[in-house]
Amino acid sequence: MIYSPSVIRVCISKHFFDERDKSFAVIQNPVDLPDYTESATEIILTTSALKLRINKSPLRFNFYTADGKSLSEDDSRFGVNWQDSRVINYRKLYPDEKFIGLGEKTGNLNRRGSSYVNWNTDAALHGVDADPLYKTFPFFIGLHSGLTYGLFFDNTHKSYFDFGATTDDEMSWFGADGGDMNYYFFGAQGIREILQDYTWLTGRMEMPPLWSLGYQQCRWSYMSADEVLGIAKKFRDREIPADVMYCDIDYMDGFKIFTWNKETFPDPKGMIDELKAMDFRLVTIVDPGIKIEEGYQQYDEGIANNYFATYPDGELYTASVWPGRCHFPDFTNDEVKEWWGAAFTALTDPGVEGFWNDMNEPAAWGQNIPWLVKFGEHYMPEIRNTYGMEMAKGTYEGTRKLMGNKRPFILTRAAYAGTQRYSAVWTGDNAATDEHLLLGQRLVNSLGLTGMSMIGVDIGGFMGNPTPELMVRWNSLGVYTPMFRNHAAQGMVMREPWEWGEENEAIIKKDIEQRYKLLPYIYSGFYQSTQTGLPLSRTLAIDYTNDENVFDANFQNQFLFGDSILVTPVISIQVMAEIYLPKGEWYRLSSEEKFKGNQFMIADAPLTDLPVFVKAGAIIPMQNVIQSTNEKGDGILELHIWNGHQPTEFVYYEDDGTSYNYQNGSYYKRTITFDPHKRLVMLSEVEGSFTSKYSTIKLKLHGFEEDVKVMAEAVNANKLIAITY
């Protein structure tokens, strides 16, 4: 089936086009077939971007560019075959072929020579090479011969990807324990273009609430309302910017979902009102397990309406998690999702605005939920990898309805392709080690290749106690992580910024302030994600695909944050770092020293100064420090421009940060361009009906020796007050 000139679906099935031919991930429909030719031995289908040659016997699918260059072909010997219910596709492996993607997977940026399993798992205490983890994104991008292609294997069963690891580098293969050989092939040339097509097919994120981009403080657990309020007050007293406090499982009555502990959290609304008075929002955790307890509303309603998973004979499935013996909602059922979503009144009525979906692989003590357990018509093996996404969907749809025109913040641990439509993700229970600091960044970068943009890690490591140096270093990297959340497990040392001594607190505070200065740039970056599917944190492979050095294990952790900021993660015990600067020219953000690209260098990396570079020609909007996103600020938008030799542009975006009014035109957008040849900065006419919160623009130039002219359409929307060099 053809979905667009560059997207073709191949489905080889034993049950063609029956009621099971549905997708949790895909939101688009196929179009009419283009012209094709057919002979006795093959069918040739051609679009403006792709040519698909289908050999009839043996059945083989081979993809080419429109002008005949080979992109990806079935292995001529084996192609697609079944072994009982297991279906496998063996594919040709090109000599120089690289593979990137698959989302939350450990290992190197280039997946060549590695194999992976998709089976969403509660991967507590996982190592840096563990597989599988919490999420399933069966989408990868292949690179060879200067060409690019993508492949999304839309099969929710336990699945496998082997990029030459077990075949003596002869072929790659992927498959699943059940279901169809059902994949979407993407033939656009360029990783950006493939991501745009993939997120067109599976959906893109909405604008997140602005407050979710500020600093978030979390712990398992703050044990009382007084402790939550006390932590929030310390942030304000010490003037350390922050926006979000969390309540982990101990806010509940016996860990029962949609309840509050009446002794330690006796007045949820009163607590949240006090938080809001300090410009904080609250995020609370929710797990899927419903405690077996008569008189408990969610249990009684679930039983009455047959909303829980069962064995094939109808007996309710029971497993133990935090509340004890539990049943599990069937989130494949839209009625169950609606019921689940409506129950959030227990949280939204007091004023909770963020909802953290955990334990939704689904997790149960002992891990192995029997495969004969049924969620509606689906057996466990078919639904496990999508369970977390369907829970997040129910949470999103329910809280959006309850909160009216206010954006909820949804966070989920388990996920499947398409989750970006409903939720942010984080990388689960990491450890307080330098190895996990680097792994976390690779996971963020790889998740960015699968449609996710709002991604976080547990800053400082969930398990274990970081050294002060590790905490400081990880916090400095958190500035450039899409979701900036500090989190720790029960029994670990306290992690708040003031727990590390005055000198380290000052560094942590400075870095958090940098995050708040960058919020105009970050928010505009998320707008770009909503429009194109490009992530905020980007592996260098996106923009420097043909540069072998970006795949080098020594430099694969480096990434672009937005269009123009290059970040080099450095472990806590190093004060110097070997880095690689791709082609072009770069400025060290902290010193403005200029460097030529396409070179290796040793960079100073003290704890006070993570190596961060800005691309020549960059346009980066910033603001002065505020204590929370609720704060109006001084009304000055700083436009920082770094001199370069090539024309550049930046799409600046702003809206109210909390409502859905932007979907009806209430936003403020303008394109800012820099032409180095004309020494000209131009601000386009404003699009949208929203009035910017910035009344004045301050242009700050870096690396310039000559004057620059400024031209602005509709200049009355903002007043230019100064140009500084």
C-alpha positions in Angstrom: 0.0 0.0 0.0 1.2 3.5 -0.8 0.9 6.2 1.9 2.9 8.9 0.1 5.5 8.9 -2.7 8.2 8.2 -0.1 6.2 5.8 2.2 5.2 2.3 1.1 3.7 -0.4 3.3 4.5 -4.1 2.9 2.2 -6.5 4.7 2.7 -10.3 4.3 0.0 -12.0 6.3 -1.8 -15.3 6.8 -5.0 -13.3 7.7 -5.2 -10.7 5.1 -7.1 -7.5 5.9 -9.2 -8.9 8.7 -10.3 -7.1 11.8 -6.7 -7.6 13.2 -5.3 -5.3 10.5 -5.1 -2.3 12.9 -2.3 -0.2 14.1 -1.7 1.4 17.5 0.9 3.7 15.9 -0.2 4.7 12.4 -2.7 7.6 12.0 -2.6 8.0 8.2 -4.5 6.2 5.5 -3.1 4.8 2.2 -3.7 6.5 -1.1 -4.5 5.0 -4.5 -1.8 2.9 -6.1 0.2 4.7 -8.7 0.8 3.2 -12.1 2.7 -0.1 -12.1 3.9 -2.6 -14.6 3.5 -6.4 -14.3 5.1 -9.3 -16.1 5.1 -13.0 -15.5 7.9 -12.7 -13.0 7.6 -9.4 -11.3 5.6 -6.3 -10.4 7.3 -2.9 -10.6 5.7 0.0 -8.7 7.1 3.5 -9.2 6.5 6.8 -7.4 8.3 10.1 -7.6 10.6 9.0 -4.8 10.7 5.2 -4.9 10.8 2.2 -7.1 9.6 -1.2 -5.6 10.4 -4.3 -7.5 8.4 -7.3 -6.3 9.7 -10.7 -7.5 6.8 -13.1 -7.6 8.5 -16.4 -7.0 10.3 -16.5 -4.7 8.5 -13.6 -3.2 11.0 -10.7 -2.7 10.6 -7.0 -2.1 13.5 -4.8 -3.3 13.4 -1.0 -2.9 15.3 1.5 -5.1 15.4 5.3 -5.5 13.3 6.6 -8.4 16.5 6.7 -10.5 17.4 3.1 -9.8 19.9 3.1 -6.9 19.5 0.2 -4.5 18.2 1.3 -1.1 17.3 -2.0 0.6 16.6 -5.5 -0.7 15.4 -8.8 0.6 18.1 -11.4 1.0 17.8 -13.3 -2.3 18.0 -16.7 -0.6 15.6 -16.3 2.3 13.4 -13.2 2.1 10.4 -13.5 4.4 9.5 -16.8 6.1 7.6 -18.3 9.0 8.8 -20.8 11.5 5.5 -21.8 13.1 4.1 -18.4 14.3 7.5 -16.6 14.2 7.9 -14.4 11.1 11.4 -13.2 9.9 12.6 -10.9 7.1 16.2 -11.4 6.0 17.7 -8.5 4.2 20.7 -7.7 2.1 23.6 -6.1 4.1 25.6 -3.5 2.2 29.4 -3.3 2.9 29.3 0.2 4.3 25.8 0.1 5.8 25.2 1.7 9.2 22.0 1.5 11.2 20.7 4.1 13.7 17.5 4.3 15.8 15.3 1.7 17.7 14.8 4.2 20.4 15.7 3.2 24.0 18.5 0.8 23.2 22.0 0.6 24.8 25.1 0.2 22.7 26.7 2.4 20.1 25.0 5.0 17.9 25.8 2.7 14.9 23.8 -0.5 15.5 25.8 -2.5 13.0 27.0 -5.7 14.5 24.5 -5.6 17.3 21.2 -7.4 18.0 18.2 -6.3 20.1 14.9 -7.5 21.5 11.7 -5.5 21.9 9.8 -6.7 25.0 8.9 -3.9 27.4 10.5 -4.7 30.7 10.7 -3.3 34.2 14.5 -3.0 33.9 15.4 -2.0 37.5 19.1 -1.9 38.2 19.9 -2.4 34.5 23.5 -2.2 33.3 24.8 0.0 30.5 24.5 -2.9 28.1 21.2 -4.3 29.2 18.5 -5.2 26.7 15.5 -5.0 26.5 14.6 -1.9 28.5 11.2 -0.2 29.0 10.2 0.8 25.5 9.6 -0.5 22.0 10.3 1.6 19.0 10.8 -0.8 16.1 12.0 1.9 13.7 15.5 2.3 12.3 17.3 4.2 9.6 19.8 2.6 7.3 22.7 4.5 5.8 24.9 3.3 2.9 26.4 4.5 -0.4 25.5 8.1 0.5 21.8 7.1 0.6 19.2 6.9 3.4 16.1 4.8 4.1 13.9 4.0 7.0 12.0 1.0 8.1 9.2 0.7 10.7 8.2 -2.8 11.7 4.7 -2.3 13.0 4.3 -5.5 14.9 3.5 -5.4 18.6 4.6 -8.9 19.5 8.0 -9.6 21.0 10.3 -8.6 18.2 14.0 -8.9 17.2 16.5 -6.9 15.2 19.9 -8.2 14.2 22.1 -5.9 12.2 24.6 -8.5 11.1 25.5 -9.6 14.6 24.8 -13.3 14.2 25.1 -13.8 10.5 28.8 -13.4 9.9 28.0 -9.9 8.6 26.2 -11.5 5.6 22.7 -10.1 6.2 20.5 -8.3 8.6 17.2 -9.6 9.8 14.2 -8.6 11.9 11.0 -10.4 12.9 8.6 -11.2 15.7 7.2 -14.2 17.6 3.7 -13.7 16.1 1.6 -11.5 13.9 2.4 -10.3 10.3 5.4 -9.2 8.4 4.1 -5.7 8.4 6.5 -2.8 7.8 6.6 0.7 6.3 9.5 1.6 4.1 10.6 5.2 3.9 12.6 6.3 0.9 13.2 10.0 1.5 16.8 11.1 1.2 18.1 12.6 4.4 17.5 11.7 8.0 15.5 14.9 8.6 13.2 14.0 5.7 12.8 10.4 6.9 11.9 11.7 10.4 9.4 14.1 8.9 7.7 11.2 7.0 7.8 8.9 10.0 6.2 11.4 12.3 3.7 12.3 9.7 2.7 8.6 9.6 2.7 8.1 13.4 1.9 11.6 14.6 3.8 14.4 16.3 3.8 15.9 19.8 1.7 18.8 20.8 3.2 21.9 22.4 4.1 20.9 26.0 3.1 23.2 28.9 5.9 25.7 29.3 6.3 25.0 32.9 7.3 21.4 32.1 10.4 22.8 30.5 11.7 24.3 33.7 13.6 22.5 36.4 11.7 19.6 38.0 12.5 18.2 41.5 11.4 14.7 42.3 12.1 11.9 44.8 10.8 8.6 45.9 9.4 10.0 48.1 8.7 13.3 49.7 6.7 11.7 52.5 4.3 14.5 53.5 2.7 17.7 52.3 4.9 19.6 54.7 8.1 18.1 53.2 6.9 19.0 49.7 6.1 22.5 50.7 9.4 22.8 52.6 11.5 21.8 49.6 9.6 24.2 47.3 10.1 27.1 49.8 13.8 26.4 49.9 14.1 26.9 46.2 12.4 30.2 46.5 14.4 31.3 49.5 17.7 30.4 47.8 16.5 31.9 44.5 17.2 28.7 42.5 14.8 28.6 39.6 12.3 25.7 39.6 8.8 25.0 38.3 7.8 21.4 39.3 7.5 19.3 42.5 6.6 15.6 42.3 4.8 13.2 44.6 5.9 9.6 44.2 3.8 6.6 45.4 3.8 7.5 49.1 1.2 10.3 48.7 -1.4 7.6 48.2 -3.5 5.7 50.8 -1.8 2.3 50.8 -0.4 2.9 47.2 -4.0 2.8 45.8 -4.3 4.8 42.6 -6.5 7.9 42.8 -6.3 8.2 46.6 -4.5 10.5 49.0 -2.9 9.5 52.3 -5.2 11.3 54.8 -2.5 11.5 57.5 0.5 12.8 55.6 -1.4 14.6 52.8 -4.6 15.6 54.6 -5.4 18.6 52.4 -4.3 18.1 48.9 -5.9 21.2 47.5 -4.5 23.3 50.3 -1.0 22.0 49.6 -1.3 22.6 45.9 -2.7 26.1 46.4 0.4 26.8 48.5 2.6 25.4 45.8 0.8 27.5 43.2 1.3 30.6 45.3 5.0 29.9 45.1 4.7 29.4 41.3 5.1 25.6 41.4 3.1 22.9 39.7 2.6 19.4 41.1 3.1 16.1 39.2 1.8 12.9 40.8 2.6 9.3 39.9 0.0 6.8 38.8 0.4 3.0 38.3 -1.9 0.7 36.4 -2.4 -2.0 39.1 -5.8 -1.7 40.9 -5.8 -3.1 44.4 -8.2 -5.9 45.1 -10.3 -4.3 47.9 -14.0 -4.1 48.1 -15.2 -0.6 48.8 -12.3 0.9 46.8 -14.1 2.8 44.0 -11.8 1.8 41.1 -11.8 -1.8 42.1 -15.6 -2.0 42.5 -16.2 -0.2 39.2 -13.7 -2.3 37.3 -15.2 -5.5 38.6 -18.8 -4.4 37.8 -17.9 -3.5 34.2 -15.4 -6.3 33.3 -12.6 -3.8 32.8 -9.7 -6.0 33.9 -7.4 -8.5 32.2 -8.5 -12.2 32.5 -7.4 -15.7 31.8 -9.1 -17.3 28.8 -11.8 -18.9 31.0 -12.8 -15.4 32.2 -11.1 -15.6 35.6 -9.6 -12.3 36.6 -5.8 -12.1 36.3 -4.1 -11.2 39.6 -0.5 -10.1 40.3 1.2 -8.2 43.1 2.7 -4.8 42.8 2.9 -1.8 45.3 -0.6 -2.0 46.7 -0.5 -5.8 47.0 -2.7 -8.1 45.0 -4.0 -6.2 42.0 -6.0 -6.5 38.8 -4.9 -4.7 35.6 -7.1 -2.5 33.4 -7.6 -3.5 29.7 -6.3 -0.3 28.1 -7.0 -1.7 24.6 -10.6 -1.0 25.3 -11.6 2.6 24.6 -14.4 2.3 27.3 -11.7 1.4 29.8 -9.5 4.2 28.8 -12.4 6.6 29.2 -13.2 5.2 32.7 -9.5 5.5 33.6 -9.3 9.1 32.4 -12.5 10.1 34.3 -11.0 8.8 37.6 -8.3 11.6 37.5 -10.8 14.0 39.1 -9.2 12.7 42.4 -6.0 14.5 41.2 -7.3 17.3 38.9 -9.9 18.6 41.4 -7.2 19.6 44.0 -5.1 21.1 41.2 -2.6 18.5 39.9 -1.5 19.3 36.4 1.1 16.6 35.6 0.6 12.8 35.6 3.5 10.4 35.8 2.6 6.9 34.4 4.9 4.3 35.9 5.1 0.5 36.2 3.2 0.2 32.9 5.4 -2.3 30.9 3.2 -3.7 32.7 5.3 -4.5 35.7 4.5 -7.1 38.3 6.6 -8.7 41.0 8.3 -11.6 39.2 8.0 -9.9 35.8 6.6 -12.8 33.8 2.9 -12.1 33.3 1.6 -15.4 31.7 1.2 -15.3 28.0 -2.3 -16.7 28.1 -3.6 -13.6 30.0 -6.0 -11.7 27.8 -6.7 -8.0 27.5 -10.0 -8.0 25.7 -9.4 -10.0 22.5 -5.6 -9.7 22.8 -3.3 -12.1 24.5 -0.4 -10.8 26.6 2.3 -11.3 23.9 0.5 -9.1 21.4 -0.3 -6.3 23.8 2.7 -6.0 26.2 4.7 -3.6 24.1 1.7 -1.3 23.6 0.3 -1.4 27.1 2.2 1.6 28.4 1.3 3.8 25.4 -2.4 2.9 25.7 -2.3 3.8 29.4 -0.7 7.1 28.6 -3.3 7.7 25.9 -6.1 7.1 28.5 -4.3 9.4 30.9 -3.9 12.1 28.3 -7.4 12.0 26.9 -9.0 11.9 30.4 -7.0 14.7 31.9 -7.3 16.9 28.8 -11.0 16.6 29.1 -11.0 17.3 32.8 -8.7 20.2 32.6 -10.6 22.0 29.8 -8.4 24.3 27.8 -5.4 23.7 30.0 -2.5 21.4 28.8 -1.8 18.4 31.0 1.8 17.1 31.3 1.9 13.4 30.7 5.0 11.3 31.4 5.3 7.6 30.8 8.0 4.9 31.4 6.8 2.3 28.9 6.1 3.3 25.3 5.5 2.1 21.7 5.8 3.9 18.4 3.3 6.8 18.4 3.6 7.7 22.1 4.8 11.1 21.1 1.2 12.0 20.4 0.3 11.7 24.1 3.2 11.8 26.4 6.8 12.6 27.3 9.1 9.8 28.3 12.1 9.3 30.6 14.7 6.5 30.5 13.7 4.7 33.7 15.7 3.6 36.7 19.3 4.5 35.9 22.3 4.5 38.3 24.5 7.1 39.9 27.6 6.5 37.7 29.5 8.2 35.0 28.7 5.3 32.7 25.0 5.9 33.1 25.4 9.7 32.6 26.8 8.9 29.1 24.3 6.1 28.4 21.5 8.4 29.3 22.5 10.9 26.7 22.8 8.2 24.0 19.3 7.0 24.9 17.9 10.5 24.7 19.6 11.0 21.3 18.3 7.6 20.0 14.8 8.2 21.3 14.9 11.4 19.3 15.2 9.3 16.1 11.8 7.7 16.8 9.5 10.7 17.0 10.1 11.5 20.7 11.3 14.9 21.6 10.2 15.5 25.2 12.6 13.1 26.9 14.3 13.1 30.3 16.7 11.1 32.4 16.9 10.9 36.2 19.6 13.6 36.8 22.1 12.2 39.3 21.0 8.6 38.9 18.0 6.9 40.4 19.9 4.2 42.3 23.0 4.8 44.2 24.6 7.9 45.6 26.4 10.2 43.3 29.6 12.0 44.3 29.2 15.8 44.5 31.3 16.0 41.2 28.9 13.6 39.4 25.9 15.5 40.7 27.3 18.8 39.5 28.3 17.5 36.1 25.0 15.7 35.5 23.1 18.8 36.4 25.1 20.8 33.9 24.1 18.3 31.2 20.5 18.5 32.4 20.4 22.1 31.2 20.5 20.6 27.6 18.2 17.7 28.3 14.6 18.2 26.9 13.0 17.3 30.3 15.2 18.5 33.2 14.3 16.4 36.2 16.3 15.5 39.3 15.1 12.2 40.8 16.4 9.6 43.3 15.2 6.4 44.9 14.1 5.7 48.5 17.1 5.5 50.8 19.5 7.4 48.6 21.0 10.7 49.8 18.9 13.9 49.2 19.5 15.4 45.8 18.3 19.0 46.1 20.8 21.6 44.9 21.7 22.8 48.4 22.7 19.3 49.6 26.2 19.5 47.9 27.9 22.3 49.7 27.9 26.1 49.0 30.4 25.9 46.2 28.6 23.2 44.3 25.2 24.8 45.0 26.5 27.9 43.3 27.5 25.9 40.2 24.2 24.0 40.1 22.3 27.3 40.5 24.2 29.0 37.7 23.5 26.1 35.4 19.8 26.0 36.2 19.7 29.7 35.6 21.2 29.0 32.2 18.3 26.7 31.4 15.8 29.5 32.2 17.7 31.9 30.0 17.5 29.5 27.1 13.7 28.9 27.4 12.8 31.0 24.4 15.1 29.0 22.3 14.0 25.7 23.8 10.3 26.5 23.4 10.8 27.4 19.8 12.7 24.1 19.4 9.7 22.2 20.6 7.5 24.1 18.1 9.9 22.8 15.4 9.2 19.3 16.8 5.5 19.7 16.5 5.9 20.8 12.8 8.6 18.5 11.5 9.2 15.7 14.0 12.8 16.8 14.5 13.8 16.2 18.2 15.2 18.9 20.4 18.2 16.7 21.3 19.8 15.4 18.1 22.5 12.9 17.4 25.1 14.5 15.2 24.2 11.9 12.6 21.1 13.8 11.7 23.0 16.8 10.3 26.4 15.2 9.6 25.3 11.9 8.3 28.3 11.3 6.0 30.9 12.3 8.6 32.4 9.0 9.9 33.7 10.8 13.0 30.2 11.3 14.5 29.8 7.5 14.7 33.2 7.1 16.5 32.6 5.7 20.0 34.7 8.5 21.4 32.4 11.2 20.0 29.0 9.4 19.6 27.6 11.0 22.8 27.9 14.6 21.4 24.7 16.1 20.2 23.0 19.2 18.9 20.5 20.9 21.2 18.2 22.5 18.8 19.6 23.8 15.6 22.7 25.5 16.8 24.1 24.4 20.2 26.6 21.5 20.3 27.0 19.8 23.7 29.8 17.4 24.7 28.9 15.2 27.7 31.9 14.8 30.0 32.2 12.4 33.0 32.7 13.8 36.4 36.3 12.7 36.9 37.6 14.5 33.8 38.5 18.2 33.6 39.7 17.9 30.0 37.9 16.2 27.1 38.7 15.1 23.7 36.0 16.4 21.4 35.2 16.5 17.7 33.8 19.6 16.0 32.0 18.9 12.7 32.5 21.0 9.6 31.9 24.7 9.8 32.9 27.2 12.5 32.1 27.0 16.2 32.2 29.3 19.2 32.8 28.2 22.8 29.6 29.4 24.5 31.3 30.3 27.7 34.3 32.2 26.2 33.3 33.1 22.7 36.6 31.7 21.4 36.2 30.7 17.8 37.3 27.3 16.3 37.4 25.8 12.9 35.3 22.7 12.4 36.2 19.3 11.1 38.8 18.9 13.8 39.6 17.0 17.0 40.6 19.0 20.0 41.3 18.8 23.7 38.8 21.1 25.5 38.9 22.4 29.0 36.0 20.8 31.0 36.0 22.0 34.6 32.9 21.3 36.6 32.0 25.0 36.2 32.0 24.8 32.4 30.7 21.9 30.4 32.1 22.1 26.8 29.2 23.7 24.8 29.7 25.3 21.4 27.5 27.4 19.2 27.4 27.1 15.4 28.6 30.1 13.4 25.6 32.0 12.2 23.4 30.8 15.0 20.4 32.8 16.1 19.5 32.1 19.7 16.7 33.9 21.5 17.3 34.2 25.3 15.8 35.9 28.3 17.1 37.2 31.6 16.8 34.9 34.6 13.4 34.2 36.1 12.5 32.0 39.1 9.8 30.1 37.3 8.0 30.2 34.0 5.0 31.8 35.8 7.1 34.9 36.3 6.5 37.6 33.8 10.2 38.7 33.7 11.6 42.0 32.6 10.0 41.9 29.1 13.4 41.9 27.3 14.0 39.3 24.6 17.7 39.0 23.8 18.5 37.9 20.2 22.1 36.4 20.3 23.7 36.1 16.8 27.1 34.5 16.3 28.9 35.7 13.2 29.3 33.3 10.3 29.7 33.1 6.5 26.5 31.5 5.5 22.9 32.9 5.7 20.9 31.5 8.5 17.4 31.7 9.9 15.5 30.8 13.1 11.8 30.4 13.5 10.9 32.1 16.8 7.7 30.8 18.4 5.7 31.9 21.5 2.2 31.3 22.9 0.7 31.5 26.4 2.4 28.2 27.4 -0.6 26.7 29.1 -3.7 26.5 26.9 -4.7 25.1 23.6 -5.5 28.5 22.1 -2.4 28.2 19.9 -4.3 25.6 17.9 -6.8 28.4 17.0 -4.2 30.9 15.9 -3.3 32.5 19.2 0.5 32.3 18.9 3.3 34.6 18.0 5.7 33.5 15.3 8.3 35.2 13.2 11.3 34.2 11.1 14.6 35.8 12.1 17.3 35.8 9.4 20.9 36.8 9.3 22.6 37.6 5.9 26.4 37.9 6.5 27.0 39.2 3.0 24.6 42.2 3.5 25.4 42.4 7.2 21.7 42.3 7.7 19.4 40.9 10.4 15.7 40.7 9.4 12.7 40.0 11.6 9.7 38.9 9.5 6.2 40.0 10.0 4.5 38.4 13.0 2.2 35.5 12.3 -0.6 34.7 14.8 -2.8 36.8 17.1 -0.9 36.3 20.4 0.8 39.3 21.9 4.4 38.6 22.9 5.3 38.9 26.5 8.5 40.6 25.5 8.0 44.3 24.9 11.6 45.0 23.8 14.3 43.2 21.8 17.9 43.4 22.6 20.3 42.3 19.8 23.6 40.8 21.1 26.2 40.1 18.5 29.1 37.7 18.9 32.3 37.6 16.8 31.4 40.7 14.8 33.8 43.5 13.9 31.6 45.5 11.7 28.2 47.2 12.2 25.1 45.2 11.4 21.8 46.6 10.1 18.4 45.5 11.4 15.2 45.5 9.5 11.9 44.4 11.1 8.4 44.1 9.7 5.6 45.2 12.1 8.2 46.7 14.4 5.5 48.0 16.7 5.1 44.5 18.0 8.5 44.8 19.7 10.9 47.7 20.2 14.5 47.3 19.4 16.4 48.9 22.3 20.0 48.1 21.8 22.7 46.4 19.8 25.7 45.2 21.8 28.9 43.5 20.5 
